Amino acid sequence: MTTEALAPAKRNWVMRAVDFVRDVRGEIRKVTWPSWDELKKATGVIIVFVAALGLLIGFMDSLLQFVLVSSIAKLF
């Protein structure tokens, strides 16, 4: 047998939704938001990283296409 303190509360969905929104607001207030300068710096780093990764993937694609398509096709 469980005690009343351990038994799940019988609440309607509206009250559970209100509690959820309150909890979300409380958690959002705990978040440490970046400053404008930190945001600009992080965005710049991400853009440079994505551009470099795109160039690397493009180079690898061209190299593999040359090796696997052009060179092998010449063999047959």
mmCIF file of the N, C-alpha and C atoms, coordinates in Angstrom:
data_MODEL
# 
_entry.id   MODEL 
# 
loop_
_atom_site.group_PDB 
_atom_site.id 
_atom_site.type_symbol 
_atom_site.label_atom_id 
_atom_site.label_alt_id 
_atom_site.label_comp_id 
_atom_site.label_asym_id 
_atom_site.label_entity_id 
_atom_site.label_seq_id 
_atom_site.pdbx_PDB_ins_code 
_atom_site.Cartn_x 
_atom_site.Cartn_y 
_atom_site.Cartn_z 
_atom_site.occupancy 
_atom_site.B_iso_or_equiv 
_atom_site.pdbx_formal_charge 
_atom_site.auth_seq_id 
_atom_site.auth_comp_id 
_atom_site.auth_asym_id 
_atom_site.auth_atom_id 
_atom_site.pdbx_PDB_model_num 
ATOM 1   N N  . MET A 1 1  ? 0.842  -1.180 0.000   1.00 0.00 ? 1  MET A N  1 
ATOM 2   C CA . MET A 1 1  ? 0.000  0.000  0.000   1.00 0.00 ? 1  MET A CA 1 
ATOM 3   C C  . MET A 1 1  ? 0.887  1.243  0.000   1.00 0.00 ? 1  MET A C  1 
ATOM 4   N N  . THR A 1 2  ? 0.514  2.212  -0.800  1.00 0.00 ? 2  THR A N  1 
ATOM 5   C CA . THR A 1 2  ? 1.257  3.464  -0.821  1.00 0.00 ? 2  THR A CA 1 
ATOM 6   C C  . THR A 1 2  ? 0.557  4.487  0.044   1.00 0.00 ? 2  THR A C  1 
ATOM 7   N N  . THR A 1 3  ? 1.334  5.399  0.516   1.00 0.00 ? 3  THR A N  1 
ATOM 8   C CA . THR A 1 3  ? 0.735  6.488  1.291   1.00 0.00 ? 3  THR A CA 1 
ATOM 9   C C  . THR A 1 3  ? 0.231  7.542  0.339   1.00 0.00 ? 3  THR A C  1 
ATOM 10  N N  . GLU A 1 4  ? -0.534 8.446  0.856   1.00 0.00 ? 4  GLU A N  1 
ATOM 11  C CA . GLU A 1 4  ? -1.094 9.505  0.005   1.00 0.00 ? 4  GLU A CA 1 
ATOM 12  C C  . GLU A 1 4  ? -0.009 10.423 -0.524  1.00 0.00 ? 4  GLU A C  1 
ATOM 13  N N  . ALA A 1 5  ? 1.072  10.599 0.205   1.00 0.00 ? 5  ALA A N  1 
ATOM 14  C CA . ALA A 1 5  ? 2.147  11.480 -0.237  1.00 0.00 ? 5  ALA A CA 1 
ATOM 15  C C  . ALA A 1 5  ? 2.870  10.905 -1.454  1.00 0.00 ? 5  ALA A C  1 
ATOM 16  N N  . LEU A 1 6  ? 2.928  9.588  -1.547  1.00 0.00 ? 6  LEU A N  1 
ATOM 17  C CA . LEU A 1 6  ? 3.618  8.953  -2.668  1.00 0.00 ? 6  LEU A CA 1 
ATOM 18  C C  . LEU A 1 6  ? 2.712  8.688  -3.857  1.00 0.00 ? 6  LEU A C  1 
ATOM 19  N N  . ALA A 1 7  ? 1.439  8.754  -3.661  1.00 0.00 ? 7  ALA A N  1 
ATOM 20  C CA . ALA A 1 7  ? 0.496  8.493  -4.740  1.00 0.00 ? 7  ALA A CA 1 
ATOM 21  C C  . ALA A 1 7  ? 0.522  9.657  -5.733  1.00 0.00 ? 7  ALA A C  1 
ATOM 22  N N  . PRO A 1 8  ? 0.388  9.370  -7.039  1.00 0.00 ? 8  PRO A N  1 
ATOM 23  C CA . PRO A 1 8  ? 0.380  10.457 -8.025  1.00 0.00 ? 8  PRO A CA 1 
ATOM 24  C C  . PRO A 1 8  ? -0.846 11.354 -7.834  1.00 0.00 ? 8  PRO A C  1 
ATOM 25  N N  . ALA A 1 9  ? -0.610 12.646 -8.005  1.00 0.00 ? 9  ALA A N  1 
ATOM 26  C CA . ALA A 1 9  ? -1.694 13.611 -7.827  1.00 0.00 ? 9  ALA A CA 1 
ATOM 27  C C  . ALA A 1 9  ? -2.673 13.514 -8.989  1.00 0.00 ? 9  ALA A C  1 
ATOM 28  N N  . LYS A 1 10 ? -3.938 13.598 -8.694  1.00 0.00 ? 10 LYS A N  1 
ATOM 29  C CA . LYS A 1 10 ? -4.976 13.570 -9.730  1.00 0.00 ? 10 LYS A CA 1 
ATOM 30  C C  . LYS A 1 10 ? -5.295 15.016 -10.093 1.00 0.00 ? 10 LYS A C  1 
ATOM 31  N N  . ARG A 1 11 ? -4.623 15.487 -11.165 1.00 0.00 ? 11 ARG A N  1 
ATOM 32  C CA . ARG A 1 11 ? -4.837 16.870 -11.596 1.00 0.00 ? 11 ARG A CA 1 
ATOM 33  C C  . ARG A 1 11 ? -5.252 16.844 -13.055 1.00 0.00 ? 11 ARG A C  1 
ATOM 34  N N  . ASN A 1 12 ? -6.016 17.825 -13.427 1.00 0.00 ? 12 ASN A N  1 
ATOM 35  C CA . ASN A 1 12 ? -6.459 17.874 -14.820 1.00 0.00 ? 12 ASN A CA 1 
ATOM 36  C C  . ASN A 1 12 ? -5.322 18.399 -15.702 1.00 0.00 ? 12 ASN A C  1 
ATOM 37  N N  . TRP A 1 13 ? -5.500 18.280 -17.000 1.00 0.00 ? 13 TRP A N  1 
ATOM 38  C CA . TRP A 1 13 ? -4.435 18.630 -17.930 1.00 0.00 ? 13 TRP A CA 1 
ATOM 39  C C  . TRP A 1 13 ? -4.164 20.122 -17.965 1.00 0.00 ? 13 TRP A C  1 
ATOM 40  N N  . VAL A 1 14 ? -5.158 20.936 -17.636 1.00 0.00 ? 14 VAL A N  1 
ATOM 41  C CA . VAL A 1 14 ? -4.951 22.390 -17.656 1.00 0.00 ? 14 VAL A CA 1 
ATOM 42  C C  . VAL A 1 14 ? -3.970 22.791 -16.557 1.00 0.00 ? 14 VAL A C  1 
ATOM 43  N N  . MET A 1 15 ? -4.141 22.256 -15.366 1.00 0.00 ? 15 MET A N  1 
ATOM 44  C CA . MET A 1 15 ? -3.248 22.601 -14.263 1.00 0.00 ? 15 MET A CA 1 
ATOM 45  C C  . MET A 1 15 ? -1.835 22.063 -14.518 1.00 0.00 ? 15 MET A C  1 
ATOM 46  N N  . ARG A 1 16 ? -1.736 20.879 -15.131 1.00 0.00 ? 16 ARG A N  1 
ATOM 47  C CA . ARG A 1 16 ? -0.416 20.351 -15.462 1.00 0.00 ? 16 ARG A CA 1 
ATOM 48  C C  . ARG A 1 16 ? 0.258  21.222 -16.516 1.00 0.00 ? 16 ARG A C  1 
ATOM 49  N N  . ALA A 1 17 ? -0.501 21.729 -17.487 1.00 0.00 ? 17 ALA A N  1 
ATOM 50  C CA . ALA A 1 17 ? 0.049  22.607 -18.516 1.00 0.00 ? 17 ALA A CA 1 
ATOM 51  C C  . ALA A 1 17 ? 0.521  23.924 -17.906 1.00 0.00 ? 17 ALA A C  1 
ATOM 52  N N  . VAL A 1 18 ? -0.256 24.471 -16.970 1.00 0.00 ? 18 VAL A N  1 
ATOM 53  C CA . VAL A 1 18 ? 0.132  25.719 -16.304 1.00 0.00 ? 18 VAL A CA 1 
ATOM 54  C C  . VAL A 1 18 ? 1.422  25.491 -15.510 1.00 0.00 ? 18 VAL A C  1 
ATOM 55  N N  . ASP A 1 19 ? 1.515  24.387 -14.801 1.00 0.00 ? 19 ASP A N  1 
ATOM 56  C CA . ASP A 1 19 ? 2.730  24.075 -14.052 1.00 0.00 ? 19 ASP A CA 1 
ATOM 57  C C  . ASP A 1 19 ? 3.927  23.910 -14.993 1.00 0.00 ? 19 ASP A C  1 
ATOM 58  N N  . PHE A 1 20 ? 3.699  23.295 -16.129 1.00 0.00 ? 20 PHE A N  1 
ATOM 59  C CA . PHE A 1 20 ? 4.772  23.117 -17.100 1.00 0.00 ? 20 PHE A CA 1 
ATOM 60  C C  . PHE A 1 20 ? 5.295  24.469 -17.588 1.00 0.00 ? 20 PHE A C  1 
ATOM 61  N N  . VAL A 1 21 ? 4.389  25.380 -17.922 1.00 0.00 ? 21 VAL A N  1 
ATOM 62  C CA . VAL A 1 21 ? 4.799  26.697 -18.414 1.00 0.00 ? 21 VAL A CA 1 
ATOM 63  C C  . VAL A 1 21 ? 5.553  27.450 -17.323 1.00 0.00 ? 21 VAL A C  1 
ATOM 64  N N  . ARG A 1 22 ? 5.105  27.344 -16.091 1.00 0.00 ? 22 ARG A N  1 
ATOM 65  C CA . ARG A 1 22 ? 5.813  27.995 -14.989 1.00 0.00 ? 22 ARG A CA 1 
ATOM 66  C C  . ARG A 1 22 ? 7.217  27.426 -14.831 1.00 0.00 ? 22 ARG A C  1 
ATOM 67  N N  . ASP A 1 23 ? 7.338  26.119 -14.922 1.00 0.00 ? 23 ASP A N  1 
ATOM 68  C CA . ASP A 1 23 ? 8.654  25.493 -14.820 1.00 0.00 ? 23 ASP A CA 1 
ATOM 69  C C  . ASP A 1 23 ? 9.569  25.922 -15.960 1.00 0.00 ? 23 ASP A C  1 
ATOM 70  N N  . VAL A 1 24 ? 9.018  26.020 -17.156 1.00 0.00 ? 24 VAL A N  1 
ATOM 71  C CA . VAL A 1 24 ? 9.818  26.446 -18.308 1.00 0.00 ? 24 VAL A CA 1 
ATOM 72  C C  . VAL A 1 24 ? 10.308 27.871 -18.101 1.00 0.00 ? 24 VAL A C  1 
ATOM 73  N N  . ARG A 1 25 ? 9.442  28.749 -17.662 1.00 0.00 ? 25 ARG A N  1 
ATOM 74  C CA . ARG A 1 25 ? 9.849  30.143 -17.414 1.00 0.00 ? 25 ARG A CA 1 
ATOM 75  C C  . ARG A 1 25 ? 10.950 30.205 -16.362 1.00 0.00 ? 25 ARG A C  1 
ATOM 76  N N  . GLY A 1 26 ? 10.832 29.403 -15.323 1.00 0.00 ? 26 GLY A N  1 
ATOM 77  C CA . GLY A 1 26 ? 11.858 29.377 -14.287 1.00 0.00 ? 26 GLY A CA 1 
ATOM 78  C C  . GLY A 1 26 ? 13.199 28.895 -14.819 1.00 0.00 ? 26 GLY A C  1 
ATOM 79  N N  . GLU A 1 27 ? 13.175 27.883 -15.685 1.00 0.00 ? 27 GLU A N  1 
ATOM 80  C CA . GLU A 1 27 ? 14.421 27.367 -16.251 1.00 0.00 ? 27 GLU A CA 1 
ATOM 81  C C  . GLU A 1 27 ? 15.037 28.354 -17.238 1.00 0.00 ? 27 GLU A C  1 
ATOM 82  N N  . ILE A 1 28 ? 14.209 29.049 -18.006 1.00 0.00 ? 28 ILE A N  1 
ATOM 83  C CA . ILE A 1 28 ? 14.723 30.036 -18.964 1.00 0.00 ? 28 ILE A CA 1 
ATOM 84  C C  . ILE A 1 28 ? 15.436 31.168 -18.223 1.00 0.00 ? 28 ILE A C  1 
ATOM 85  N N  . ARG A 1 29 ? 14.957 31.532 -17.064 1.00 0.00 ? 29 ARG A N  1 
ATOM 86  C CA . ARG A 1 29 ? 15.607 32.593 -16.277 1.00 0.00 ? 29 ARG A CA 1 
ATOM 87  C C  . ARG A 1 29 ? 16.978 32.164 -15.773 1.00 0.00 ? 29 ARG A C  1 
ATOM 88  N N  . LYS A 1 30 ? 17.223 30.879 -15.661 1.00 0.00 ? 30 LYS A N  1 
ATOM 89  C CA . LYS A 1 30 ? 18.512 30.372 -15.191 1.00 0.00 ? 30 LYS A CA 1 
ATOM 90  C C  . LYS A 1 30 ? 19.575 30.342 -16.288 1.00 0.00 ? 30 LYS A C  1 
ATOM 91  N N  . VAL A 1 31 ? 19.156 30.458 -17.539 1.00 0.00 ? 31 VAL A N  1 
ATOM 92  C CA . VAL A 1 31 ? 20.083 30.353 -18.666 1.00 0.00 ? 31 VAL A CA 1 
ATOM 93  C C  . VAL A 1 31 ? 21.000 31.566 -18.692 1.00 0.00 ? 31 VAL A C  1 
ATOM 94  N N  . THR A 1 32 ? 22.279 31.314 -18.946 1.00 0.00 ? 32 THR A N  1 
ATOM 95  C CA . THR A 1 32 ? 23.239 32.396 -19.122 1.00 0.00 ? 32 THR A CA 1 
ATOM 96  C C  . THR A 1 32 ? 23.322 32.702 -20.613 1.00 0.00 ? 32 THR A C  1 
ATOM 97  N N  . TRP A 1 33 ? 22.783 33.826 -21.019 1.00 0.00 ? 33 TRP A N  1 
ATOM 98  C CA . TRP A 1 33 ? 22.748 34.187 -22.424 1.00 0.00 ? 33 TRP A CA 1 
ATOM 99  C C  . TRP A 1 33 ? 24.061 34.862 -22.815 1.00 0.00 ? 33 TRP A C  1 
ATOM 100 N N  . PRO A 1 34 ? 24.577 34.617 -24.027 1.00 0.00 ? 34 PRO A N  1 
ATOM 101 C CA . PRO A 1 34 ? 25.834 35.250 -24.443 1.00 0.00 ? 34 PRO A CA 1 
ATOM 102 C C  . PRO A 1 34 ? 25.636 36.740 -24.717 1.00 0.00 ? 34 PRO A C  1 
ATOM 103 N N  . SER A 1 35 ? 26.734 37.479 -24.560 1.00 0.00 ? 35 SER A N  1 
ATOM 104 C CA . SER A 1 35 ? 26.685 38.905 -24.893 1.00 0.00 ? 35 SER A CA 1 
ATOM 105 C C  . SER A 1 35 ? 26.692 39.049 -26.417 1.00 0.00 ? 35 SER A C  1 
ATOM 106 N N  . TRP A 1 36 ? 26.450 40.274 -26.872 1.00 0.00 ? 36 TRP A N  1 
ATOM 107 C CA . TRP A 1 36 ? 26.406 40.529 -28.313 1.00 0.00 ? 36 TRP A CA 1 
ATOM 108 C C  . TRP A 1 36 ? 27.769 40.225 -28.942 1.00 0.00 ? 36 TRP A C  1 
ATOM 109 N N  . ASP A 1 37 ? 28.858 40.614 -28.273 1.00 0.00 ? 37 ASP A N  1 
ATOM 110 C CA . ASP A 1 37 ? 30.196 40.358 -28.817 1.00 0.00 ? 37 ASP A CA 1 
ATOM 111 C C  . ASP A 1 37 ? 30.498 38.857 -28.866 1.00 0.00 ? 37 ASP A C  1 
ATOM 112 N N  . GLU A 1 38 ? 30.122 38.120 -27.834 1.00 0.00 ? 38 GLU A N  1 
ATOM 113 C CA . GLU A 1 38 ? 30.326 36.675 -27.840 1.00 0.00 ? 38 GLU A CA 1 
ATOM 114 C C  . GLU A 1 38 ? 29.523 36.015 -28.951 1.00 0.00 ? 38 GLU A C  1 
ATOM 115 N N  . LEU A 1 39 ? 28.314 36.505 -29.182 1.00 0.00 ? 39 LEU A N  1 
ATOM 116 C CA . LEU A 1 39 ? 27.460 35.951 -30.230 1.00 0.00 ? 39 LEU A CA 1 
ATOM 117 C C  . LEU A 1 39 ? 28.054 36.190 -31.609 1.00 0.00 ? 39 LEU A C  1 
ATOM 118 N N  . LYS A 1 40 ? 28.571 37.404 -31.848 1.00 0.00 ? 40 LYS A N  1 
ATOM 119 C CA . LYS A 1 40 ? 29.183 37.711 -33.139 1.00 0.00 ? 40 LYS A CA 1 
ATOM 120 C C  . LYS A 1 40 ? 30.436 36.869 -33.364 1.00 0.00 ? 40 LYS A C  1 
ATOM 121 N N  . LYS A 1 41 ? 31.253 36.691 -32.309 1.00 0.00 ? 41 LYS A N  1 
ATOM 122 C CA . LYS A 1 41 ? 32.480 35.910 -32.441 1.00 0.00 ? 41 LYS A CA 1 
ATOM 123 C C  . LYS A 1 41 ? 32.147 34.443 -32.732 1.00 0.00 ? 41 LYS A C  1 
ATOM 124 N N  . ALA A 1 42 ? 31.205 33.869 -32.003 1.00 0.00 ? 42 ALA A N  1 
ATOM 125 C CA . ALA A 1 42 ? 30.826 32.474 -32.211 1.00 0.00 ? 42 ALA A CA 1 
ATOM 126 C C  . ALA A 1 42 ? 30.235 32.278 -33.609 1.00 0.00 ? 42 ALA A C  1 
ATOM 127 N N  . THR A 1 43 ? 29.438 33.223 -34.080 1.00 0.00 ? 43 THR A N  1 
ATOM 128 C CA . THR A 1 43 ? 28.856 33.130 -35.414 1.00 0.00 ? 43 THR A CA 1 
ATOM 129 C C  . THR A 1 43 ? 29.943 33.164 -36.481 1.00 0.00 ? 43 THR A C  1 
ATOM 130 N N  . GLY A 1 44 ? 30.932 34.034 -36.298 1.00 0.00 ? 44 GLY A N  1 
ATOM 131 C CA . GLY A 1 44 ? 32.048 34.101 -37.242 1.00 0.00 ? 44 GLY A CA 1 
ATOM 132 C C  . GLY A 1 44 ? 32.827 32.802 -37.296 1.00 0.00 ? 44 GLY A C  1 
ATOM 133 N N  . VAL A 1 45 ? 33.089 32.227 -36.134 1.00 0.00 ? 45 VAL A N  1 
ATOM 134 C CA . VAL A 1 45 ? 33.814 30.958 -36.073 1.00 0.00 ? 45 VAL A CA 1 
ATOM 135 C C  . VAL A 1 45 ? 33.023 29.864 -36.792 1.00 0.00 ? 45 VAL A C  1 
ATOM 136 N N  . ILE A 1 46 ? 31.733 29.820 -36.581 1.00 0.00 ? 46 ILE A N  1 
ATOM 137 C CA . ILE A 1 46 ? 30.898 28.801 -37.221 1.00 0.00 ? 46 ILE A CA 1 
ATOM 138 C C  . ILE A 1 46 ? 30.886 28.976 -38.737 1.00 0.00 ? 46 ILE A C  1 
ATOM 139 N N  . ILE A 1 47 ? 30.785 30.214 -39.204 1.00 0.00 ? 47 ILE A N  1 
ATOM 140 C CA . ILE A 1 47 ? 30.771 30.460 -40.651 1.00 0.00 ? 47 ILE A CA 1 
ATOM 141 C C  . ILE A 1 47 ? 32.086 30.037 -41.279 1.00 0.00 ? 47 ILE A C  1 
ATOM 142 N N  . VAL A 1 48 ? 33.216 30.373 -40.636 1.00 0.00 ? 48 VAL A N  1 
ATOM 143 C CA . VAL A 1 48 ? 34.527 29.983 -41.164 1.00 0.00 ? 48 VAL A CA 1 
ATOM 144 C C  . VAL A 1 48 ? 34.663 28.464 -41.168 1.00 0.00 ? 48 VAL A C  1 
ATOM 145 N N  . PHE A 1 49 ? 34.237 27.810 -40.093 1.00 0.00 ? 49 PHE A N  1 
ATOM 146 C CA . PHE A 1 49 ? 34.333 26.352 -40.004 1.00 0.00 ? 49 PHE A CA 1 
ATOM 147 C C  . PHE A 1 49 ? 33.496 25.687 -41.095 1.00 0.00 ? 49 PHE A C  1 
ATOM 148 N N  . VAL A 1 50 ? 32.285 26.149 -41.302 1.00 0.00 ? 50 VAL A N  1 
ATOM 149 C CA . VAL A 1 50 ? 31.408 25.549 -42.317 1.00 0.00 ? 50 VAL A CA 1 
ATOM 150 C C  . VAL A 1 50 ? 31.981 25.771 -43.714 1.00 0.00 ? 50 VAL A C  1 
ATOM 151 N N  . ALA A 1 51 ? 32.534 26.963 -43.966 1.00 0.00 ? 51 ALA A N  1 
ATOM 152 C CA . ALA A 1 51 ? 33.134 27.226 -45.277 1.00 0.00 ? 51 ALA A CA 1 
ATOM 153 C C  . ALA A 1 51 ? 34.340 26.314 -45.511 1.00 0.00 ? 51 ALA A C  1 
ATOM 154 N N  . ALA A 1 52 ? 35.198 26.159 -44.498 1.00 0.00 ? 52 ALA A N  1 
ATOM 155 C CA . ALA A 1 52 ? 36.372 25.293 -44.634 1.00 0.00 ? 52 ALA A CA 1 
ATOM 156 C C  . ALA A 1 52 ? 35.949 23.843 -44.832 1.00 0.00 ? 52 ALA A C  1 
ATOM 157 N N  . LEU A 1 53 ? 34.966 23.408 -44.099 1.00 0.00 ? 53 LEU A N  1 
ATOM 158 C CA . LEU A 1 53 ? 34.477 22.039 -44.248 1.00 0.00 ? 53 LEU A CA 1 
ATOM 159 C C  . LEU A 1 53 ? 33.874 21.828 -45.636 1.00 0.00 ? 53 LEU A C  1 
ATOM 160 N N  . GLY A 1 54 ? 33.158 22.811 -46.147 1.00 0.00 ? 54 GLY A N  1 
ATOM 161 C CA . GLY A 1 54 ? 32.593 22.718 -47.500 1.00 0.00 ? 54 GLY A CA 1 
ATOM 162 C C  . GLY A 1 54 ? 33.676 22.611 -48.557 1.00 0.00 ? 54 GLY A C  1 
ATOM 163 N N  . LEU A 1 55 ? 34.741 23.405 -48.387 1.00 0.00 ? 55 LEU A N  1 
ATOM 164 C CA . LEU A 1 55 ? 35.856 23.322 -49.344 1.00 0.00 ? 55 LEU A CA 1 
ATOM 165 C C  . LEU A 1 55 ? 36.542 21.956 -49.264 1.00 0.00 ? 55 LEU A C  1 
ATOM 166 N N  . LEU A 1 56 ? 36.730 21.447 -48.056 1.00 0.00 ? 56 LEU A N  1 
ATOM 167 C CA . LEU A 1 56 ? 37.361 20.136 -47.891 1.00 0.00 ? 56 LEU A CA 1 
ATOM 168 C C  . LEU A 1 56 ? 36.514 19.038 -48.530 1.00 0.00 ? 56 LEU A C  1 
ATOM 169 N N  . ILE A 1 57 ? 35.227 19.068 -48.297 1.00 0.00 ? 57 ILE A N  1 
ATOM 170 C CA . ILE A 1 57 ? 34.347 18.054 -48.890 1.00 0.00 ? 57 ILE A CA 1 
ATOM 171 C C  . ILE A 1 57 ? 34.326 18.183 -50.404 1.00 0.00 ? 57 ILE A C  1 
ATOM 172 N N  . GLY A 1 58 ? 34.316 19.408 -50.930 1.00 0.00 ? 58 GLY A N  1 
ATOM 173 C CA . GLY A 1 58 ? 34.360 19.615 -52.382 1.00 0.00 ? 58 GLY A CA 1 
ATOM 174 C C  . GLY A 1 58 ? 35.647 19.092 -52.987 1.00 0.00 ? 58 GLY A C  1 
ATOM 175 N N  . PHE A 1 59 ? 36.769 19.333 -52.318 1.00 0.00 ? 59 PHE A N  1 
ATOM 176 C CA . PHE A 1 59 ? 38.055 18.825 -52.799 1.00 0.00 ? 59 PHE A CA 1 
ATOM 177 C C  . PHE A 1 59 ? 38.078 17.303 -52.789 1.00 0.00 ? 59 PHE A C  1 
ATOM 178 N N  . MET A 1 60 ? 37.603 16.717 -51.697 1.00 0.00 ? 60 MET A N  1 
ATOM 179 C CA . MET A 1 60 ? 37.570 15.253 -51.608 1.00 0.00 ? 60 MET A CA 1 
ATOM 180 C C  . MET A 1 60 ? 36.656 14.663 -52.676 1.00 0.00 ? 60 MET A C  1 
ATOM 181 N N  . ASP A 1 61 ? 35.538 15.312 -52.940 1.00 0.00 ? 61 ASP A N  1 
ATOM 182 C CA . ASP A 1 61 ? 34.609 14.835 -53.964 1.00 0.00 ? 61 ASP A CA 1 
ATOM 183 C C  . ASP A 1 61 ? 35.269 14.865 -55.339 1.00 0.00 ? 61 ASP A C  1 
ATOM 184 N N  . SER A 1 62 ? 35.944 15.965 -55.642 1.00 0.00 ? 62 SER A N  1 
ATOM 185 C CA . SER A 1 62 ? 36.620 16.076 -56.939 1.00 0.00 ? 62 SER A CA 1 
ATOM 186 C C  . SER A 1 62 ? 37.718 15.032 -57.081 1.00 0.00 ? 62 SER A C  1 
ATOM 187 N N  . LEU A 1 63 ? 38.494 14.843 -56.017 1.00 0.00 ? 63 LEU A N  1 
ATOM 188 C CA . LEU A 1 63 ? 39.578 13.863 -56.049 1.00 0.00 ? 63 LEU A CA 1 
ATOM 189 C C  . LEU A 1 63 ? 39.033 12.446 -56.227 1.00 0.00 ? 63 LEU A C  1 
ATOM 190 N N  . LEU A 1 64 ? 38.035 12.091 -55.456 1.00 0.00 ? 64 LEU A N  1 
ATOM 191 C CA . LEU A 1 64 ? 37.469 10.747 -55.573 1.00 0.00 ? 64 LEU A CA 1 
ATOM 192 C C  . LEU A 1 64 ? 36.776 10.534 -56.920 1.00 0.00 ? 64 LEU A C  1 
ATOM 193 N N  . GLN A 1 65 ? 36.157 11.585 -57.445 1.00 0.00 ? 65 GLN A N  1 
ATOM 194 C CA . GLN A 1 65 ? 35.528 11.455 -58.757 1.00 0.00 ? 65 GLN A CA 1 
ATOM 195 C C  . GLN A 1 65 ? 36.596 11.209 -59.816 1.00 0.00 ? 65 GLN A C  1 
ATOM 196 N N  . PHE A 1 66 ? 37.696 11.931 -59.722 1.00 0.00 ? 66 PHE A N  1 
ATOM 197 C CA . PHE A 1 66 ? 38.776 11.731 -60.687 1.00 0.00 ? 66 PHE A CA 1 
ATOM 198 C C  . PHE A 1 66 ? 39.332 10.313 -60.585 1.00 0.00 ? 66 PHE A C  1 
ATOM 199 N N  . VAL A 1 67 ? 39.576 9.857  -59.365 1.00 0.00 ? 67 VAL A N  1 
ATOM 200 C CA . VAL A 1 67 ? 40.178 8.535  -59.175 1.00 0.00 ? 67 VAL A CA 1 
ATOM 201 C C  . VAL A 1 67 ? 39.209 7.432  -59.553 1.00 0.00 ? 67 VAL A C  1 
ATOM 202 N N  . LEU A 1 68 ? 37.997 7.497  -59.074 1.00 0.00 ? 68 LEU A N  1 
ATOM 203 C CA . LEU A 1 68 ? 37.068 6.387  -59.244 1.00 0.00 ? 68 LEU A CA 1 
ATOM 204 C C  . LEU A 1 68 ? 36.324 6.402  -60.567 1.00 0.00 ? 68 LEU A C  1 
ATOM 205 N N  . VAL A 1 69 ? 36.072 7.552  -61.119 1.00 0.00 ? 69 VAL A N  1 
ATOM 206 C CA . VAL A 1 69 ? 35.300 7.611  -62.360 1.00 0.00 ? 69 VAL A CA 1 
ATOM 207 C C  . VAL A 1 69 ? 36.218 7.739  -63.571 1.00 0.00 ? 69 VAL A C  1 
ATOM 208 N N  . SER A 1 70 ? 37.028 8.757  -63.580 1.00 0.00 ? 70 SER A N  1 
ATOM 209 C CA . SER A 1 70 ? 37.861 9.007  -64.778 1.00 0.00 ? 70 SER A CA 1 
ATOM 210 C C  . SER A 1 70 ? 38.955 7.985  -64.955 1.00 0.00 ? 70 SER A C  1 
ATOM 211 N N  . SER A 1 71 ? 39.699 7.707  -63.907 1.00 0.00 ? 71 SER A N  1 
ATOM 212 C CA . SER A 1 71 ? 40.846 6.796  -64.031 1.00 0.00 ? 71 SER A CA 1 
ATOM 213 C C  . SER A 1 71 ? 40.388 5.357  -64.272 1.00 0.00 ? 71 SER A C  1 
ATOM 214 N N  . ILE A 1 72 ? 39.397 4.900  -63.568 1.00 0.00 ? 72 ILE A N  1 
ATOM 215 C CA . ILE A 1 72 ? 38.913 3.532  -63.750 1.00 0.00 ? 72 ILE A CA 1 
ATOM 216 C C  . ILE A 1 72 ? 38.240 3.363  -65.107 1.00 0.00 ? 72 ILE A C  1 
ATOM 217 N N  . ALA A 1 73 ? 37.569 4.399  -65.586 1.00 0.00 ? 73 ALA A N  1 
ATOM 218 C CA . ALA A 1 73 ? 36.932 4.312  -66.902 1.00 0.00 ? 73 ALA A CA 1 
ATOM 219 C C  . ALA A 1 73 ? 37.958 4.162  -68.015 1.00 0.00 ? 73 ALA A C  1 
ATOM 220 N N  . LYS A 1 74 ? 39.136 4.726  -67.827 1.00 0.00 ? 74 LYS A N  1 
ATOM 221 C CA . LYS A 1 74 ? 40.187 4.605  -68.850 1.00 0.00 ? 74 LYS A CA 1 
ATOM 222 C C  . LYS A 1 74 ? 40.743 3.183  -68.901 1.00 0.00 ? 74 LYS A C  1 
ATOM 223 N N  . LEU A 1 75 ? 40.631 2.453  -67.802 1.00 0.00 ? 75 LEU A N  1 
ATOM 224 C CA . LEU A 1 75 ? 41.142 1.086  -67.774 1.00 0.00 ? 75 LEU A CA 1 
ATOM 225 C C  . LEU A 1 75 ? 40.284 0.130  -68.612 1.00 0.00 ? 75 LEU A C  1 
ATOM 226 N N  . PHE A 1 76 ? 39.046 0.430  -68.767 1.00 0.00 ? 76 PHE A N  1 
ATOM 227 C CA . PHE A 1 76 ? 38.134 -0.477 -69.491 1.00 0.00 ? 76 PHE A CA 1 
ATOM 228 C C  . PHE A 1 76 ? 37.789 0.168  -70.781 1.00 0.00 ? 76 PHE A C  1 
# 
